[in-house]
Structures are given as C-alpha cells and as structure tokens.
Amino acid sequence: MLVVRPVDFPDLQAIEHLAHVAGATMATLPVESNRLYHLIDSTQKSLSKNIPSPSGESYHFVLIESESDKILGIAGIISAVGMTAPFYSYRLEEIFHGSDTLKIYSRIPALKLCHDYTGYTCLCTFYILPEAESEEALQLLSSARLLFIGEQRQRFAERIVVELQGIIDEEGRSPFWEDLGYHFLKMNIAHANDLTGLSDKSFIADLMPKHPIYTPLLSKKARAAIGEVRPDRSHMLDLLEQEGFSYEGYVDIFDAGPSLECRTDRLRSISSSLHIIPEITNKTTGKPHIIANTSTKDFRCISASFNADVKSITPKISDTLHLNCQDTIRYISAR
C-alpha cells in the first residue's frame, strides 16, 4: 500500500537518493546533505508549532511503499512565499505604443519582473522515482498535501500557487534562459537555480533587467517557451488543472515555465473532501478514494477502496492511518 507522511530525520539517506536521481531537474531538492537536513528540520519544527497564520513555514511529505518502507517520492508546501526573501516572477502583459501622426498603434507583449505572489502558499518539490511513477502514486502524492492544507487551514494562505518547470532540453539547457537570463548572470540555469536556494535572492533584482522585456526581441525558441511546460511534466499540469488551478500569465524568471494559481478553498481536494468517523469492519468494498487522518505531526494519507455510503474501513486501513477509536478521517474520491 502507498502511504504519504511527513518527512522525518531517518529519511535523510533516502531523500539524498531522490535528489541524486532527480539531478538538476528539481531545483528545490538540493543534493547537499546539509540542505536536505534543513528541509527535514524545517518540516518537523513547522509541524510542532501552534501556527495561527502562515509566515513562511515549510512542510515536506514522502511517498512510501508501506510493506518495504521504501521512499518513492517527495512533495512540499511553503505556507507563504516572499516573507523572508523575494519571490520573483515575470508577469506577461501588453504595453501600448502609438503615434497619432503616423496613425500607427500597437500592443507589444512584454515580461515585467514582479513579486505579485508574495504571501501566497506555494506547492513545491514534487518528485517521484521514474520506476515508481503511476497514476495512483501521482494522484495520491498530489492530493495528500492538499488534504493536509484543507485540514490545517489556518496554517496556509487564501491563495495558492505552483510553478511548473519550463522547456529544458536533454542537456539541461533552457532556450528562454540562454536568450535572456544568461546574458545578465553569466551562468547556466542549473547554477542559477541552485543559488536561489542558498542566497536571499537579492542577486536577481541586482543583476536582472529592471525594465520590461519586449518578447518580440527574443528568439523564436525563447518566445515559444514562455508559459510552456516541460513535456515530461505535462501529467502534473493535468492533475493541477483538474484540481482547479489555472494559468494567469505569470512565468518563472529562469525557464519561463507557467505559474498556476487558485483560491485555496476552491481546490477540489479541499472543497469536495468530507469528514466522517468510520466504522471498522473486516470486509469492505467500494470505489477508490484518497483517505487521510486529521493529525498534524502524525499525518497519514493513503489510496484505498472505500465505501462512503456505509462509512466502513478495514483494520489494515485504520492501522495504516494510525487511527484510534472515534478518530475522524478526511476523504475524497479518486479521479
């Protein structure tokens, strides 16, 4: 059975393995042990706090195979971005130019550096080992962290954003970065991504152009990459759109991948999920559901068949979710 739970210190070696397999494709999953240790430490400290409102806490969850206890994937949440360091994006807009004398008028698309997502909750660090990637695993890991947000609503913001990786070739090069960012930072995109996890990100404002970037001045490949998702991440786009996320014209400043956003309470896994106190029976049948307990530090979430009409679960499901008598579960039907 697949289970999602908060990351903990004994997971460090397994998380290092995930980071090495992911390589440069996952900027928020660094390969350095000390930074991964900090990722785990931040999660455990955030789970232990009594938090009345979001202020930049981070939470990471691992996907495990319960029988072998092998870690197969990871996903994260930042409760509010831009609180301690700027969270930059490019906003795609049109700039009007006109000449009454020549009777020539035009609207030129341009990218403007901004930090409009300050204060938003951000989904991050979604990765599953290639050999473990399946529809069940993707949906469970994606929905689990949203069920956690729904249950711990006071810890998260009114709006939520997720950045999807943009077009990058097999050699790790981004046509958008090569055409724009490289000329100002003089480093490859992997190095730039890595630095955003080490510094206060002020170098972005210091070195990137302050004025709008007129997109017709970029190469055809760079323009084509704006707002496009890396092909092997398209499944994530589908999952997020099914949840209610939409693209509103904001892109990543490095690879121009799209930023998707939504009101937190409108997300399907939050708005359509239900609470019950289940009964324990030896045999139960039903349709596939994503089921979570309502704990904070001991959060557990699984994908299992469940009959919502009779409100019964098996002892195995109860044990896997670490339920006690009269504990509540939160559930949503699997897609």
LINHU-V811786 format. One record per run of one state. SS is the DSSP state (a for helix, b for strand, c for the rest). FROM is the first residue (numbers start at 1). LEN is the number of residues. If there is no record, write none. Layout:
ss->SS from->FROM len->LEN
ss->SS from->FROM len->LEN
//
This chain:
ss->c from->1 len->1
ss->b from->2 len->5
ss->c from->7 len->2
ss->a from->9 len->17
ss->c from->26 len->7
ss->a from->33 len->16
ss->c from->49 len->9
ss->b from->58 len->8
ss->c from->66 len->4
ss->b from->70 len->9
ss->c from->79 len->10
ss->b from->89 len->11
ss->c from->100 len->4
ss->b from->104 len->11
ss->c from->115 len->6
ss->b from->121 len->8
ss->c from->129 len->1
ss->a from->130 len->3
ss->c from->133 len->2
ss->a from->135 len->17
ss->c from->152 len->1
ss->a from->153 len->3
ss->c from->156 len->3
ss->b from->159 len->5
ss->c from->164 len->11
ss->a from->175 len->5
ss->c from->180 len->1
ss->a from->181 len->5
ss->c from->186 len->3
ss->a from->189 len->8
ss->c from->197 len->5
ss->a from->202 len->6
ss->c from->208 len->5
ss->b from->213 len->2
ss->a from->215 len->3
ss->c from->218 len->2
ss->a from->220 len->6
ss->c from->226 len->5
ss->a from->231 len->13
ss->c from->244 len->2
ss->b from->246 len->6
ss->c from->252 len->6
ss->b from->258 len->6
ss->a from->264 len->3
ss->c from->267 len->1
ss->a from->268 len->4
ss->c from->272 len->2
ss->b from->274 len->3
ss->c from->277 len->2
ss->b from->279 len->2
ss->c from->281 len->6
ss->b from->287 len->7
ss->c from->294 len->6
ss->b from->300 len->8
ss->c from->308 len->4
ss->b from->312 len->2
ss->c from->314 len->1
ss->a from->315 len->6
ss->c from->321 len->8
ss->b from->329 len->5
ss->c from->334 len->2
//
